[in-house]
Amino acid sequence: MFKSLFLDKKSKIIMRKIFCSHSHSIVEITLKELTRGIEYAKPEGVIICHNHLSGNVNPSSYDDEATLLIQQALSPFSIKLIDHIIVTNNDFYSYHSNRRLEALKGGK
C-alpha cells in the first residue's frame, strides 16, 4: 500500500490518497494520479508512506528513484516533499529523519 498525505500551511492533513496493488512486491503509482490530488487539494507539503511486506525497513533503490521523481514532480508546484516513510510490522524508516531527502536532492 502507498499513501500520500497532503498538508496545508499549518501541516494539517487536508487530504489522503491511498494507492493499492494486488501485487505483494510493488505498488505502482503514476505522477498523473499524484498531480490530480495536488490540483484538487493544493497542498503546501506532502508526506508519502508505504509498507515493506518483507519486514526489511531499509529503502530500496526503487524507493529512492520514486522519491526523487516525486520530489521533482512537486517542485514546479512549489510543494515540499516533507517525508517518505517506510513501515513494516515492527519498525519504520523516515527519509527526513535520516537526511535521505536532502541526499537525494543533492545527487548523493
Disulfide bonds with the S-S distance in Angstrom:
none
